[in-house]
Amino acid sequence: MLLNAEITVYMVRSSAKGGLVKKELRTSLRTQMAALSPTVIQERSRAAAARLFEQPEYQQAEILMIYLSNWHEADTTPIVLQAWKDRKRVLAPQVGWETHRMIPVEISNLDTDISETQHGFREPSRGAPLPVGLIDLVIVPGLGFDAHGNRLGRGRGFYDRFLSGDGFRGVSCAFALEIQFVDSIPAKEHDVRMNMLVTDQQVRRFG
């Protein structure tokens, strides 16, 4: 397993050879997350969520789109539950695998409104789609994030297409554990940078 310092060294060496191989960085970050117990992930996720609730981007948002986490991701359940308590509308992405697009669908119950797809992701099984332009804040998943707001996703580009679409005018907020933060992630022109990153240890905002 590569620790953050080892990942940084690896990135420098890879850059000298002509660029970091994203596939290998993804593998390293997945390994780090897999090494954490579910209890640790939940504890750190709750700490990150508590930091998020203190931010004006969350407090001022009326409509949020939130990814529905799996066991190996920062847990967004506390965010969903608190958003409902705060009388905010909560949307979750419904993935169109043929169109390579995400549809924001409103949810009101994590038990009855959610199902697991054949690809192993949780998404809305019912609910009404809402226009992208109404979304104030998007909570974005990822395998890794860097000091420039670059994001390392799973390589399918769903969030890049969604956040760069003509209709979206809200704030993109990456949500992760601090161990997912690295010094640098190689980015291409079509990769969308985050507006902010919230972890269990820090809140970072990007220009």
MIKE-963476 format. One record per atom (N, C-alpha, C): chain; atom name; y, z, x. Coordinates in steps of 0.2 Angstrom, whole numbers. Atoms other than C-alpha are relative to their C-alpha. Example, Ala and Ser with C-alpha at 12.3 -4.5 7.8 and 13.67 -1.06 7.14 Angstrom:
DRENLO  chain  name     c2     c3     c1
DRENLO      A     N     -6      0      4
DRENLO      A    CA    -22     39     62
DRENLO      A     C      6      0      4
DRENLO      A     N     -6     -1     -4
DRENLO      A    CA     -5     36     68
DRENLO      A     C      5      3     -4
//
This chain:
DRENLO  chain  name     c2     c3     c1
DRENLO      A     N     -6      0      4
DRENLO      A    CA      0      0      0
DRENLO      A     C      6      0      4
DRENLO      A     N     -6      1     -4
DRENLO      A    CA     17     -5      7
DRENLO      A     C      5      5     -4
DRENLO      A     N     -6     -4      3
DRENLO      A    CA     31      9      5
DRENLO      A     C      6     -4      1
DRENLO      A     N     -6      3      0
DRENLO      A    CA     49      4      3
DRENLO      A     C      2     -2      6
DRENLO      A     N     -2      2     -7
DRENLO      A    CA     53      4     21
DRENLO      A     C     -4     -5      3
DRENLO      A     N      4      5     -2
DRENLO      A    CA     38     -6     25
DRENLO      A     C      1     -7     -3
DRENLO      A     N     -2      6      3
DRENLO      A    CA     43    -19     12
DRENLO      A     C      6     -3      3
DRENLO      A     N     -6      2     -3
DRENLO      A    CA     60    -20     20
DRENLO      A     C     -1     -4      6
DRENLO      A     N      1      4     -6
DRENLO      A    CA     53    -24     37
DRENLO      A     C     -4     -6     -1
DRENLO      A     N      4      7      2
DRENLO      A    CA     41    -37     29
DRENLO      A     C      5     -5     -2
DRENLO      A     N     -5      5      2
DRENLO      A    CA     56    -45     21
DRENLO      A     C      4     -3      5
DRENLO      A     N     -4      2     -6
DRENLO      A    CA     66    -46     37
DRENLO      A     C     -4     -5      4
DRENLO      A     N      4      5     -4
DRENLO      A    CA     51    -54     46
DRENLO      A     C     -1     -6     -4
DRENLO      A     N      1      6      4
DRENLO      A    CA     48    -66     32
DRENLO      A     C      6     -4     -1
DRENLO      A     N     -6      4      0
DRENLO      A    CA     66    -71     31
DRENLO      A     C      1     -4      6
DRENLO      A     N      0      3     -6
DRENLO      A    CA     65    -75     49
DRENLO      A     C     -4     -6      1
DRENLO      A     N      5      6      0
DRENLO      A    CA     51    -87     46
DRENLO      A     C      2     -5     -5
DRENLO      A     N     -3      5      5
DRENLO      A    CA     61    -96     32
DRENLO      A     C     -1      2     -7
DRENLO      A     N      0     -2      7
DRENLO      A    CA     60    -85     17
DRENLO      A     C     -6      4     -2
DRENLO      A     N      5     -5      2
DRENLO      A    CA     51    -71      8
DRENLO      A     C     -5     -4     -5
DRENLO      A     N      5      3      5
DRENLO      A    CA     35    -76     -1
DRENLO      A     C      0      5     -6
DRENLO      A     N      0     -4      5
DRENLO      A    CA     38    -69    -18
DRENLO      A     C     -6      3     -3
DRENLO      A     N      7     -2      3
DRENLO      A    CA     20    -68    -23
DRENLO      A     C     -2      6      4
DRENLO      A     N      3     -5     -3
DRENLO      A    CA     16    -56     -9
DRENLO      A     C      5      7     -1
DRENLO      A     N     -4     -5      2
DRENLO      A    CA     31    -45    -13
DRENLO      A     C     -2      3     -7
DRENLO      A     N      3     -3      6
DRENLO      A    CA     25    -44    -31
DRENLO      A     C     -6      4      0
DRENLO      A     N      7     -3     -1
DRENLO      A    CA      8    -39    -25
DRENLO      A     C      2      7      2
DRENLO      A     N     -2     -6     -3
DRENLO      A    CA     16    -25    -15
DRENLO      A     C      3      5     -5
DRENLO      A     N     -3     -5      5
DRENLO      A    CA     27    -18    -29
DRENLO      A     C     -5      2     -5
DRENLO      A     N      5     -2      5
DRENLO      A    CA     13    -19    -41
DRENLO      A     C     -5      6      2
DRENLO      A     N      4     -5     -3
DRENLO      A    CA      2     -9    -29
DRENLO      A     C      3      7      0
DRENLO      A     N     -3     -6      0
DRENLO      A    CA     15      4    -28
DRENLO      A     C      0      4     -7
DRENLO      A     N      0     -2      7
DRENLO      A    CA     17      6    -47
DRENLO      A     C     -7      2     -2
DRENLO      A     N      7     -1      2
DRENLO      A    CA     -2      6    -49
DRENLO      A     C     -2      7      3
DRENLO      A     N      2     -6     -3
DRENLO      A    CA     -3     21    -37
DRENLO      A     C      3      6     -3
DRENLO      A     N     -3     -6      3
DRENLO      A    CA      7     32    -48
DRENLO      A     C     -4      1     -7
DRENLO      A     N      3     -2      6
DRENLO      A    CA     -1     42    -62
DRENLO      A     C      4     -1     -6
DRENLO      A     N     -4      1      6
DRENLO      A    CA      4     39    -80
DRENLO      A     C      5      6     -1
DRENLO      A     N     -4     -6      1
DRENLO      A    CA     11     57    -80
DRENLO      A     C      7     -1      4
DRENLO      A     N     -6      1     -5
DRENLO      A    CA     23     53    -65
DRENLO      A     C      4     -6     -3
DRENLO      A     N     -4      6      3
DRENLO      A    CA     28     36    -73
DRENLO      A     C      4      3     -6
DRENLO      A     N     -3     -2      6
DRENLO      A    CA     32     45    -89
DRENLO      A     C      6      5      2
DRENLO      A     N     -5     -5     -2
DRENLO      A    CA     42     59    -81
DRENLO      A     C      6     -4      3
DRENLO      A     N     -5      4     -3
DRENLO      A    CA     52     47    -70
DRENLO      A     C      4     -4     -5
DRENLO      A     N     -3      4      5
DRENLO      A    CA     55     36    -85
DRENLO      A     C      5      4     -4
DRENLO      A     N     -4     -4      4
DRENLO      A    CA     62     50    -95
DRENLO      A     C      6      2      4
DRENLO      A     N     -6     -1     -4
DRENLO      A    CA     74     54    -81
DRENLO      A     C      4     -6      0
DRENLO      A     N     -4      6      0
DRENLO      A    CA     80     36    -80
DRENLO      A     C      3     -1     -7
DRENLO      A     N     -3      1      7
DRENLO      A    CA     82     36    -99
DRENLO      A     C      6      5     -1
DRENLO      A     N     -5     -5      1
DRENLO      A    CA     92     52    -98
DRENLO      A     C      7     -3      3
DRENLO      A     N     -6      3     -3
DRENLO      A    CA    104     43    -86
DRENLO      A     C      3     -6     -4
DRENLO      A     N     -2      5      4
DRENLO      A    CA    105     28    -97
DRENLO      A     C      4      2     -6
DRENLO      A     N     -3     -2      6
DRENLO      A    CA    110     38   -112
DRENLO      A     C      8      3      2
DRENLO      A     N     -6     -3     -2
DRENLO      A    CA    125     45   -102
DRENLO      A     C      5     -6      1
DRENLO      A     N     -4      6     -2
DRENLO      A    CA    132     27    -99
DRENLO      A     C      4     -3     -6
DRENLO      A     N     -4      3      6
DRENLO      A    CA    146     19   -109
DRENLO      A     C     -3     -6     -3
DRENLO      A     N      3      6      2
DRENLO      A    CA    136      3   -110
DRENLO      A     C     -5      1     -6
DRENLO      A     N      4     -2      5
DRENLO      A    CA    123     12   -120
DRENLO      A     C      3      3     -6
DRENLO      A     N     -3     -4      6
DRENLO      A    CA    134     23   -130
DRENLO      A     C      4     -5     -4
DRENLO      A     N     -4      4      4
DRENLO      A    CA    145      9   -136
DRENLO      A     C     -4     -6     -3
DRENLO      A     N      4      5      3
DRENLO      A    CA    131     -3   -140
DRENLO      A     C     -3      2     -7
DRENLO      A     N      3     -1      7
DRENLO      A    CA    126     -5   -158
DRENLO      A     C     -7     -3     -1
DRENLO      A     N      6      3      0
DRENLO      A    CA    112    -17   -156
DRENLO      A     C     -3     -1      7
DRENLO      A     N      4      0     -7
DRENLO      A    CA     99    -16   -141
DRENLO      A     C     -6     -4     -1
DRENLO      A     N      7      3     -1
DRENLO      A    CA     85    -27   -136
DRENLO      A     C     -3      3      6
DRENLO      A     N      3     -4     -5
DRENLO      A    CA     72    -17   -127
DRENLO      A     C     -7     -3      1
DRENLO      A     N      7      2     -2
DRENLO      A    CA     56    -23   -118
DRENLO      A     C     -5      6     -2
DRENLO      A     N      5     -5      2
DRENLO      A    CA     40    -14   -125
DRENLO      A     C     -5      1      6
DRENLO      A     N      3     -1     -6
DRENLO      A    CA     33     -6   -109
DRENLO      A     C     -8      0     -1
DRENLO      A     N      7     -2     -1
DRENLO      A    CA     15     -6   -103
DRENLO      A     C     -1      6      5
DRENLO      A     N      2     -6     -4
DRENLO      A    CA      6      8    -93
DRENLO      A     C      3     -1      7
DRENLO      A     N     -2      1     -7
DRENLO      A    CA     12      0    -76
DRENLO      A     C      7     -1      0
DRENLO      A     N     -7      1      0
DRENLO      A    CA     30     -1    -81
DRENLO      A     C      4      6     -1
DRENLO      A     N     -5     -6      2
DRENLO      A    CA     45     11    -83
DRENLO      A     C     -1      0     -7
DRENLO      A     N      1     -1      7
DRENLO      A    CA     42     18   -100
DRENLO      A     C      6      0     -4
DRENLO      A     N     -6      1      4
DRENLO      A    CA     55     12   -113
DRENLO      A     C     -1      4     -7
DRENLO      A     N      1     -4      6
DRENLO      A    CA     48     23   -127
DRENLO      A     C      6      5     -2
DRENLO      A     N     -5     -5      1
DRENLO      A    CA     61     37   -125
DRENLO      A     C      7     -4     -2
DRENLO      A     N     -6      3      2
DRENLO      A    CA     75     24   -126
DRENLO      A     C      0     -3     -7
DRENLO      A     N      1      3      7
DRENLO      A    CA     68     16   -142
DRENLO      A     C      1      6     -5
DRENLO      A     N      0     -5      4
DRENLO      A    CA     66     33   -150
DRENLO      A     C      8      3     -1
DRENLO      A     N     -7     -2      0
DRENLO      A    CA     84     39   -145
DRENLO      A     C      4     -4     -3
DRENLO      A     N     -4      5      3
DRENLO      A    CA     92     23   -150
DRENLO      A     C      0      1     -8
DRENLO      A     N      1     -1      7
DRENLO      A    CA     85     26   -168
DRENLO      A     C      4      6     -2
DRENLO      A     N     -3     -7      2
DRENLO      A    CA     91     44   -168
DRENLO      A     C      8     -2      0
DRENLO      A     N     -7      1      0
DRENLO      A    CA    108     37   -163
DRENLO      A     C      3     -6     -5
DRENLO      A     N     -2      5      5
DRENLO      A    CA    108     25   -177
DRENLO      A     C      2     -7      2
DRENLO      A     N     -1      7     -2
DRENLO      A    CA    107      9   -167
DRENLO      A     C     -6     -4     -2
DRENLO      A     N      6      5      2
DRENLO      A    CA     97     -6   -171
DRENLO      A     C     -3     -2      6
DRENLO      A     N      4      2     -6
DRENLO      A    CA     83    -10   -160
DRENLO      A     C     -4     -6     -1
DRENLO      A     N      4      6      0
DRENLO      A    CA     76    -27   -156
DRENLO      A     C     -5      0      6
DRENLO      A     N      5      1     -6
DRENLO      A    CA     61    -32   -145
DRENLO      A     C     -2     -7      0
DRENLO      A     N      1      8     -1
DRENLO      A    CA     57    -49   -138
DRENLO      A     C     -7     -2     -3
DRENLO      A     N      6      3      2
DRENLO      A    CA     44    -59   -146
DRENLO      A     C     -1     -7      4
DRENLO      A     N      1      5     -5
DRENLO      A    CA     37    -72   -134
DRENLO      A     C     -3     -6     -3
DRENLO      A     N      3      6      2
DRENLO      A    CA     35    -90   -138
DRENLO      A     C     -3     -4      6
DRENLO      A     N      3      3     -6
DRENLO      A    CA     22    -96   -125
DRENLO      A     C      0     -7      1
DRENLO      A     N      0      7      0
DRENLO      A    CA     23   -114   -130
DRENLO      A     C      7     -2      2
DRENLO      A     N     -7      2     -1
DRENLO      A    CA     42   -115   -130
DRENLO      A     C      3      3      6
DRENLO      A     N     -2     -4     -6
DRENLO      A    CA     44   -103   -115
DRENLO      A     C      7      4     -2
DRENLO      A     N     -7     -3      2
DRENLO      A    CA     58    -94   -125
DRENLO      A     C     -2      7     -3
DRENLO      A     N      1     -6      3
DRENLO      A    CA     60    -76   -132
DRENLO      A     C      4      0     -6
DRENLO      A     N     -4     -1      7
DRENLO      A    CA     65    -72   -150
DRENLO      A     C      1      8     -1
DRENLO      A     N     -1     -7      1
DRENLO      A    CA     74    -55   -153
DRENLO      A     C     -2      2     -7
DRENLO      A     N      3     -2      7
DRENLO      A    CA     65    -47   -168
DRENLO      A     C      2      8     -1
DRENLO      A     N     -1     -7      2
DRENLO      A    CA     71    -30   -176
DRENLO      A     C     -6      3     -1
DRENLO      A     N      5     -5      2
DRENLO      A    CA     59    -16   -176
DRENLO      A     C      2      7     -2
DRENLO      A     N     -2     -7      3
DRENLO      A    CA     59      1   -185
DRENLO      A     C     -6      5      1
DRENLO      A     N      6     -4     -1
DRENLO      A    CA     42      8   -181
DRENLO      A     C     -5     -2      6
DRENLO      A     N      4      2     -6
DRENLO      A    CA     32      8   -164
DRENLO      A     C     -7     -1     -2
DRENLO      A     N      7      0      2
DRENLO      A    CA     16     10   -174
DRENLO      A     C     -2     -6     -4
DRENLO      A     N      1      6      5
DRENLO      A    CA     17     -3   -188
DRENLO      A     C      3     -6      1
DRENLO      A     N     -3      7     -2
DRENLO      A    CA     28    -16   -181
DRENLO      A     C     -2     -3      6
DRENLO      A     N      2      2     -7
DRENLO      A    CA     20    -18   -164
DRENLO      A     C     -8     -2      0
DRENLO      A     N      7      2     -1
DRENLO      A    CA      4    -27   -159
DRENLO      A     C      0     -3      7
DRENLO      A     N      1      2     -7
DRENLO      A    CA     -4    -32   -142
DRENLO      A     C     -2     -8     -1
DRENLO      A     N      2      7      0
DRENLO      A    CA     -5    -51   -138
DRENLO      A     C     -6     -1      4
DRENLO      A     N      6      2     -4
DRENLO      A    CA    -19    -60   -130
DRENLO      A     C      2      0      7
DRENLO      A     N     -2      0     -7
DRENLO      A    CA     -9    -60   -114
DRENLO      A     C      1      7      2
DRENLO      A     N      0     -7     -2
DRENLO      A    CA     -9    -41   -114
DRENLO      A     C      7      3     -1
DRENLO      A     N     -7     -3      1
DRENLO      A    CA     10    -38   -119
DRENLO      A     C      0      2     -7
DRENLO      A     N     -1     -3      7
DRENLO      A    CA     16    -28   -134
DRENLO      A     C      6     -3     -2
DRENLO      A     N     -6      3      3
DRENLO      A    CA     28    -37   -145
DRENLO      A     C      0      1     -8
DRENLO      A     N      0      0      7
DRENLO      A    CA     34    -37   -163
DRENLO      A     C     -5     -4     -4
DRENLO      A     N      5      4      4
DRENLO      A    CA     21    -42   -176
DRENLO      A     C      3     -1     -7
DRENLO      A     N     -3      2      6
DRENLO      A    CA     33    -42   -190
DRENLO      A     C      8      3      1
DRENLO      A     N     -7     -2      0
DRENLO      A    CA     52    -40   -193
DRENLO      A     C      4     -6      0
DRENLO      A     N     -4      6      0
DRENLO      A    CA     67    -51   -194
DRENLO      A     C      4     -2      6
DRENLO      A     N     -3      2     -6
DRENLO      A    CA     74    -61   -180
DRENLO      A     C      8      1     -1
DRENLO      A     N     -8      0      0
DRENLO      A    CA     93    -58   -176
DRENLO      A     C      3     -5      5
DRENLO      A     N     -3      5     -4
DRENLO      A    CA    105    -70   -168
DRENLO      A     C      1      4      7
DRENLO      A     N     -1     -2     -7
DRENLO      A    CA    106    -68   -149
DRENLO      A     C      7      3      1
DRENLO      A     N     -7     -2     -1
DRENLO      A    CA    125    -66   -150
DRENLO      A     C      2      6     -2
DRENLO      A     N     -1     -7      2
DRENLO      A    CA    124    -50   -159
DRENLO      A     C     -2      6      4
DRENLO      A     N      3     -5     -4
DRENLO      A    CA    115    -41   -145
DRENLO      A     C      5      3      5
DRENLO      A     N     -5     -3     -5
DRENLO      A    CA    126    -29   -135
DRENLO      A     C     -3      2      6
DRENLO      A     N      3     -2     -7
DRENLO      A    CA    114    -23   -122
DRENLO      A     C     -8     -2      0
DRENLO      A     N      7      2     -1
DRENLO      A    CA     97    -29   -116
DRENLO      A     C     -3      4      6
DRENLO      A     N      4     -4     -5
DRENLO      A    CA     85    -17   -107
DRENLO      A     C     -5     -5      3
DRENLO      A     N      4      6     -3
DRENLO      A    CA     77    -29    -94
DRENLO      A     C     -6      3      4
DRENLO      A     N      5     -2     -4
DRENLO      A    CA     60    -26    -86
DRENLO      A     C      0     -4      7
DRENLO      A     N      1      3     -6
DRENLO      A    CA     55    -31    -68
DRENLO      A     C     -4      3      5
DRENLO      A     N      4     -3     -5
DRENLO      A    CA     44    -28    -53
DRENLO      A     C      4      3      5
DRENLO      A     N     -4     -2     -5
DRENLO      A    CA     58    -26    -41
DRENLO      A     C      8     -2     -1
DRENLO      A     N     -7      2      1
DRENLO      A    CA     77    -26    -40
DRENLO      A     C      4      2      7
DRENLO      A     N     -4     -1     -7
DRENLO      A    CA     90    -26    -25
DRENLO      A     C      7      2     -1
DRENLO      A     N     -7     -2      0
DRENLO      A    CA    107    -21    -21
DRENLO      A     C      5     -5     -2
DRENLO      A     N     -5      5      3
DRENLO      A    CA    115    -37    -27
DRENLO      A     C     -1     -2     -7
DRENLO      A     N      1      1      7
DRENLO      A    CA    108    -36    -44
DRENLO      A     C     -6     -5     -1
DRENLO      A     N      5      5      1
DRENLO      A    CA     94    -49    -41
DRENLO      A     C     -7      4     -2
DRENLO      A     N      6     -3      3
DRENLO      A    CA     78    -46    -50
DRENLO      A     C     -6     -4      1
DRENLO      A     N      6      3     -1
DRENLO      A    CA     60    -50    -46
DRENLO      A     C     -5      1     -6
DRENLO      A     N      4      0      6
DRENLO      A    CA     51    -54    -62
DRENLO      A     C     -8     -2      1
DRENLO      A     N      7      2      0
DRENLO      A    CA     33    -60    -66
DRENLO      A     C     -1     -8      2
DRENLO      A     N      0      7     -2
DRENLO      A    CA     38    -78    -62
DRENLO      A     C      0     -5     -5
DRENLO      A     N      0      5      6
DRENLO      A    CA     38    -86    -79
DRENLO      A     C      7     -1     -2
DRENLO      A     N     -7      2      1
DRENLO      A    CA     57    -86    -81
DRENLO      A     C      3      2     -7
DRENLO      A     N     -2     -1      7
DRENLO      A    CA     58    -79    -99
DRENLO      A     C      7      3      0
DRENLO      A     N     -6     -3      1
DRENLO      A    CA     72    -67    -96
DRENLO      A     C      6     -4      3
DRENLO      A     N     -5      4     -3
DRENLO      A    CA     82    -79    -85
DRENLO      A     C      2     -5     -5
DRENLO      A     N     -2      5      5
DRENLO      A    CA     82    -92    -99
DRENLO      A     C      4      4     -5
DRENLO      A     N     -3     -3      6
DRENLO      A    CA     86    -79   -112
DRENLO      A     C      7      2      2
DRENLO      A     N     -7     -2     -2
DRENLO      A    CA    101    -71   -102
DRENLO      A     C      5     -5      2
DRENLO      A     N     -5      5     -1
DRENLO      A    CA    108    -87    -97
DRENLO      A     C      2     -5     -5
DRENLO      A     N     -1      5      6
DRENLO      A    CA    108    -95   -114
DRENLO      A     C      7      1     -3
DRENLO      A     N     -7      1      3
DRENLO      A    CA    124   -100   -123
DRENLO      A     C      2      6     -4
DRENLO      A     N     -2     -5      5
DRENLO      A    CA    123    -86   -136
DRENLO      A     C      1      7      2
DRENLO      A     N      0     -7     -2
DRENLO      A    CA    121    -71   -126
DRENLO      A     C      6      2      4
DRENLO      A     N     -7     -2     -3
DRENLO      A    CA    137    -61   -122
DRENLO      A     C      0      7      2
DRENLO      A     N      1     -8     -1
DRENLO      A    CA    130    -43   -120
DRENLO      A     C     -1      2      8
DRENLO      A     N      1     -2     -6
DRENLO      A    CA    126    -33   -105
DRENLO      A     C     -8      0      2
DRENLO      A     N      7      0     -2
DRENLO      A    CA    110    -35    -95
DRENLO      A     C     -1      7      4
DRENLO      A     N      1     -6     -4
DRENLO      A    CA    103    -18    -89
DRENLO      A     C     -7      1      2
DRENLO      A     N      6     -1     -3
DRENLO      A    CA     88    -17    -78
DRENLO      A     C     -2      7     -1
DRENLO      A     N      2     -6      1
DRENLO      A    CA     77     -2    -81
DRENLO      A     C     -6      1      4
DRENLO      A     N      6      0     -5
DRENLO      A    CA     65      4    -67
DRENLO      A     C      0      7      3
DRENLO      A     N      1     -6     -4
DRENLO      A    CA     59     18    -56
DRENLO      A     C      3     -2      7
DRENLO      A     N     -3      1     -7
DRENLO      A    CA     68     21    -39
DRENLO      A     C     -4     -4      5
DRENLO      A     N      4      3     -5
DRENLO      A    CA     53     15    -29
DRENLO      A     C      0     -8     -1
DRENLO      A     N     -1      7      1
DRENLO      A    CA     56     -2    -37
DRENLO      A     C      6     -4      3
DRENLO      A     N     -6      3     -3
DRENLO      A    CA     72     -4    -28
DRENLO      A     C     -1     -2      7
DRENLO      A     N      1      2     -7
DRENLO      A    CA     72    -14    -12
DRENLO      A     C      7     -3      2
DRENLO      A     N     -7      2     -3
DRENLO      A    CA     86    -20      0
DRENLO      A     C      2     -7     -2
DRENLO      A     N     -2      7      1
DRENLO      A    CA     85    -39     -4
DRENLO      A     C     -6     -3     -3
DRENLO      A     N      4      5      4
DRENLO      A    CA     76    -51    -16
DRENLO      A     C      2     -7      1
DRENLO      A     N     -3      7      0
DRENLO      A    CA     77    -70    -13
DRENLO      A     C      1     -2     -7
DRENLO      A     N     -2      3      7
DRENLO      A    CA     86    -78    -27
DRENLO      A     C      2     -7      1
DRENLO      A     N     -2      7      0
DRENLO      A    CA     88    -96    -32
DRENLO      A     C      6      0     -5
DRENLO      A     N     -6      1      4
DRENLO      A    CA    103   -103    -42
DRENLO      A     C     -2      1     -7
DRENLO      A     N      1     -1      7
DRENLO      A    CA     94   -102    -59
DRENLO      A     C     -2      8     -1
DRENLO      A     N      1     -7      1
DRENLO      A    CA     90    -83    -56
DRENLO      A     C      6      4     -2
DRENLO      A     N     -6     -4      3
DRENLO      A    CA    101    -72    -67
DRENLO      A     C      0      7      3
DRENLO      A     N     -1     -7     -2
DRENLO      A    CA    108    -56    -59
DRENLO      A     C      1      4     -5
DRENLO      A     N     -1     -5      5
DRENLO      A    CA    108    -40    -68
DRENLO      A     C      7      2      0
DRENLO      A     N     -6     -3      0
DRENLO      A    CA    124    -32    -73
DRENLO      A     C      0      7      2
DRENLO      A     N      1     -7     -2
DRENLO      A    CA    117    -15    -70
DRENLO      A     C     -7      2      1
DRENLO      A     N      6     -3     -1
DRENLO      A    CA    102     -5    -64
DRENLO      A     C      0      7     -1
DRENLO      A     N      1     -7      2
DRENLO      A    CA     96     12    -71
DRENLO      A     C     -7      2      3
DRENLO      A     N      6     -2     -2
DRENLO      A    CA     83     21    -62
DRENLO      A     C      0      8     -1
DRENLO      A     N      0     -7      0
DRENLO      A    CA     77     39    -61
DRENLO      A     C      4      4      4
DRENLO      A     N     -4     -3     -5
DRENLO      A    CA     88     43    -47
DRENLO      A     C      8     -2      0
DRENLO      A     N     -7      3     -1
DRENLO      A    CA    104     32    -48
DRENLO      A     C      1     -5     -6
DRENLO      A     N     -2      6      4
DRENLO      A    CA    114     20    -59
DRENLO      A     C      4     -4      5
DRENLO      A     N     -3      5     -4
DRENLO      A    CA    120      4    -50
DRENLO      A     C      3     -5     -4
DRENLO      A     N     -4      5      3
DRENLO      A    CA    133     -8    -56
DRENLO      A     C      1     -6      4
DRENLO      A     N     -1      6     -4
DRENLO      A    CA    135    -26    -50
DRENLO      A     C      5     -4     -2
DRENLO      A     N     -6      4      2
DRENLO      A    CA    150    -37    -49
DRENLO      A     C     -2     -6     -5
//
